């Protein structure tokens, strides 16, 4: 009789579970790819359901949890790497005089209203409220860019301005997240924070961040193209993408070890390769890996949601939802009105409302830093509400232009 050693059993079960989840995400993608409900929300719902079932039937052992955790981190790296890879730094620099004014005010309004609503109205802790404020400065470009494309308005002045402001939002929110992750241990103590400790921590994280940015710039300008061309000499198809992802994982891991985060490292790695046309050639390969792994990041987020605490998080979530909508509308419409008029400013404001991928990355870091799980669940209400609101109202606004 053949026997199976104990170390093989968890591995076999983990592979079985991963395979089942992959099939499910594939079916979900086929059904919901062109629907109003974003795939991200379905994946988070799957993770929530899996976590709820695990409280009744032991579906997740230590081995499967470890496997899902590793796949979730891989999905996180690919998710944020793509944000950096698709950023057009040269275009952003050219548009900075036009976009920076709107970006500045929408970040200030969104962050301030988000923090005030979380701390004073929803009664979350100082740590959770600051993370929520930073999360609400982000914008989900992926939710609205398809709507602009379908309306054939993405290449217009308004469309270009929206993309530039949204990209600046993502960049600034990732930088703010890096600073906040470093300050989180001080904020989590719940006691008075010495200015000296804050100053030293800020100096350290800014120095580390500057070092990583400089190293990625040097790599992008002086090394990346030569290295990619060397790899391409093998005359097979996908070595450049393998190289890009390998370096992306290395930079992300180094950023995590240095106290920044996987997300910051992955984003900087994506920026380092954003100048290379070889990345565009390999986009099909990258998208295939992206489709496979990023659902696990959102499934992992769903596992953190406690359905038993959802009722207590619903009202705070609605408060944060109102603040999220008001912050982007006021912060974007008011500074854009003079340049684009009322209708154009309203389009920009509504397009900036969704909070999805980057916002949930920031809230994942909040959980890791010790923020209350109820705050994470409340932000899920914000994500669902802002995404659905924009998906339903923005197409209507574009069809009824005056």
N, C-alpha and C positions, 0 to 999 in steps of 0.2 A: 504493500500500500504506500503510495507516495505521500509524503508529508510536506507541509508548507511551513517554513520558518516564520516566526512572529514578525520580523522586520518586513517581510514581503506582504503581509496582510494589510497593514495600513496603506502601503503604496498602491496595492491593487484597488482598494476601496476608493482612495483619493482619485486615481485615474478614472475609475468608473463614474464617480460623482462629477468630475470635470467634464467627462464626455457627455453626460446627461445635460449638464448646464450649457455646454456648447451647442448641442442640438436644439435646446429650448431657445437660446438667444438667436440662433439661425432662423427658427420658425417665427419668432417675434419680429425679427427684422423684415422678413418677407411680408408679414401682415401689416405692420405699423409704419413702414418706411415712408409712406406718403400721407400719413394721417396727421391730424392736429396734435395727437398725443406724442411727445418726443420719446424716442427709444430709451433715453436715459431714465425717464420716470418709470417705464416698464421694468427696466433692469433693477432699479432700486426697489420697486415693489416685489420683484422676485426674491431679492435678498431679504427683505422684511418677512415675506412668507416663509422662506427657508428658516430664518431665525425663530419665528413663531412655532413652526412645526418641530424644531429642535427642542423646544421646551416641553413637548409632549411625547415625542419619539426621539431617542438619541441618534440623530442623523450625522452629527458632526463630532468626530473624535479629534484628538490632538493632531494626528497626521493630516486629516483633511483640512482642518483649520489652518495649519501651517501652509499647506499647498495653496489654499484659496488666498491666504495672505500674501504669498509670493506672487501669485498671478495678479492680485489687486495692485501690488506695487509696480509690477511690470506694466499694467494698464495705465497707472498714474504717470509713469515715465513717458509712455507713448503719447498719452493725452496732452501733456504739457510740452513735450518735445515738438508735437505738431503745431502748437500755438507759436512757438519760437520759429519753427521752420517756415511757417506761412507768413511771418511778419516781414514786411518790406521796409527795412530800416532806411534805405535811401529815399523811398517815397515818403516815409514818416518825417524825415528831416526836412524835406522840401515843404511838406504841408504843416509843419510844426507851428509857424506863425498863425495859420488859419484855425488849426484844431486845438491848440494849447489853451486858449481862453475858455472854450466850452469844456474841455477836459478838466481844467482846474476847478471850475465852479461845480461841475457835476460830481467830482470826487469829494469836494468839501461838503456840499449839501447832502449827498448820499451817506457819507461817513458820519457826519454830525447827527443827522436825523436818525440813522440806524442805531448809533450808540445811545442817544437820548431815549428813543423808544424802548430799547432793550433794558437799559439801566433804570430809568425812572418810571416807565409805564409797565413793562413786563417783569420788573424786579429780578432780572438776572444778575449774576455776580459781575464784578468789575472785569474779570478776565474774559468771561463769555461775552460781555457787552462790547468790549474792544474788538474781539475777534469778529463779532457780528457786524460792527461798524466797518471794519476792513472788508469783510465779505461782500457787503452791500455796495462797495465802490466798484466792484467788478461788473462786467457786462458780458453776456453770452452772445458773441458774434455769430456762432453757428446757428442759433435759433432763428435769427432775423435775416441773415445774408441770403438764404434761399428765397425768402419772400421778396427781397429787393431784386434778386435775379429773375424770378418768375414775372415780376412786373416790368422787367427790362429797364430798371432805374438804377442799377448798381453802379454803372459807369457815368452817371450824371454828377453834377457838382454836389448835390445833396448826398448821393450814394457814396461818393469818395470821402466826403467829410464825415459821414457816419462811420465808415470803416476805420478811418484814421483815429477818430475819437475813441472808438471801441478798442482798438489795438493799444492806444495809450492807457486806457483803463486797465487792460489786462497786465501790461507791463508794470504800471504803478502798484496795482494790487499785489502782484507777486513780490515786488520789492518790499512793500509794507508788511507782507506776510513773513518774509525773511527776518525783518527787524522784530516783529511781534513774537515769533517763535523763540528768538534769543531772549526777549524780555519776559516771556511767559513764566519761567521759574520764580522771578521776583514778584510778579503780579499774583501768582497762585498762592503766595503765603498769606494773603489777606491782611497784612499788617502794613505799617508805614514803610515806604520805600525810600531809602536814602538816595539823594540826588547823585552822590558819588558812585554808588553801585549802578545806577541807571546810565550815568555818563560812561563808565568803564565798559559796560555791556554794549552800549551803542557804538562806542569807539571800536570795540572788538569786531562786532558784526559788520559794521561799515567797512572796516579794513579788510575783513575776509571777503565780503561781497565785491569790493574794489579789486582785490587780488584775482578773484574768479573771473570778473568781467574783463580785466586786463589780459589774463591768460587766454580766455576764449577769443578775444580780439586778435591777439598775436597768432593764435592757432588759425583763426579764420583768414587772416590776411596773408600770412607768410608760410603756413604749413599745409593747410587743408587741401588746397588745389593740387599741390605737388603730390601729396599722399594719395589723393583720389586718382590722379592720373597714373601713378605707379600701380595701384590696385587694378585699374582698368586694363592694364597690359596683359592680364591673364586671358582676355578675350572671351570671357564668359559673361553671363548676363547680370548677375545681381550683387557682385562684390562691392560696388560703391555703397549700396544700402546697408549691407552687412557691416561695412566699415563705419558708416554713420551711426548706426544703432549701437554698435560695440562701444564707440567713443562716448555716445550719449549715456549709456549705462554707467560707464566708468566715471564720467563727470558728475552724474547724479549721485553715485555712491560716495564720491569724494566730498560733494557738497553736504550730504547727510552726515558724514563723519565729522566734518569741520563745524557743524552746528547750524548750517543754513537749512537745507531740507532737500529731499529728492526732487521736489517740484521745481525749486529754484535752479538746481543743477541741470535738470532736464530742459528747462526753458532756455538757459544760457547755451546749452549744447545745440538746441535747435536753431538759435540765433546764429551760432558760429557757422552752421551749414546753410543758412538761408540765402547767402550770396552766390552759392554754387548752382549752376544750371543742371548739374548731374542729379541733384536732389529732385528736380522736377521730372527728369526722365524716369526716375525710380518711384514716382509717386504711386503707381499702381501696386507695386510690391509693398510699399509702406502701408497703403490703405488696407491691404489684405491682412497684415499683422495687426493693424489698428482695430479692424472689425473683430478679430479673434480675441484680443486681450483687453481692450478697454471696457467691455461689459463687466468683466470681473471686478474692476475698480468700483463700479456703481453697485454691483451685487454686494461687495464688501461694505459699502456705505449702508445698504439696506440692512445688513446684519446688525448694525449698531442701533437700529431703531427699535424702541420698546413699545409695542402696540398697547400695552397696559397703561403706559404713561401718555398715550396720544391725546386723550381727552383733556388732560391738564396742560398740554402743549398747544392745543388748538387756539385758544383765545390769545395767548402771547404770539402765536404764529400769525394770526389775523392782524394784530397790532403792528408786527414787523412788516407784514405785507403792505399795509397802508403806508408805512414809512418808506418802504422800498420803492413804491410807485411814486410817492410825492417827491422823494429825493432826486430821482432821475428826471421827472417832468420839470421840476423847478430848476434843477441844476443844469439841464440841457436846453430847455425851451427859452428861458430868459436870456442867456447870452447868445443864443442862435437867432433870436427874433429879429435883431437889427440887420443881420446879414441875409436871412432866408425868408423873412416874413412869417406871418402867423401859421400858415399851413406847413411850410417847410420846417419850421421850428417844432411843430407838433409831431411831424413824421420822425424827426431826429429823437425827440423826447420819448415817444412810444417805443422806438427801436432800441433804446438804451435800457428799457425796463427789465428784460429777462436776466435772471441770475441763475446760472446753471453750473457748468463744469468747474470754473475757477472758484466760484463761491463755495461749492461743496468741498473742493480741495482744502480751502482755508478752514472750513468747519471741521474737516477731518483732523487737521492740525490742532484745532481747539479741543477736540475730544482727547487727543494724545497729551495735551498740555494740562488737562484736568478740568476743563469746563463741564458743566452739568449736561448730561445727555438730553435733558428736556430742551435745552437751547438748540441742540442739533436737530431734534425732531421739529421744533418750531420753524427752523430754517428750511426744513423740507416743505412746510406749508408755503413758505415764500417762493421756493423754487417752482413748485407745481403751479401756484397762483400766477406768478409773473410770466411764466412760459406760456400758459394757456391764454392769459389775457392778451399778450402780444400776438400770439398765433391767430387769435380770432379777430382782433381789432385792426391790426396793421394792414392786412389785405383789404379790408373794407375801406379804410382811409385812402389807400392807394387807388381804389376803384372809383372813389368819389372826389377826386381832386377838382377843385374849383379854379 
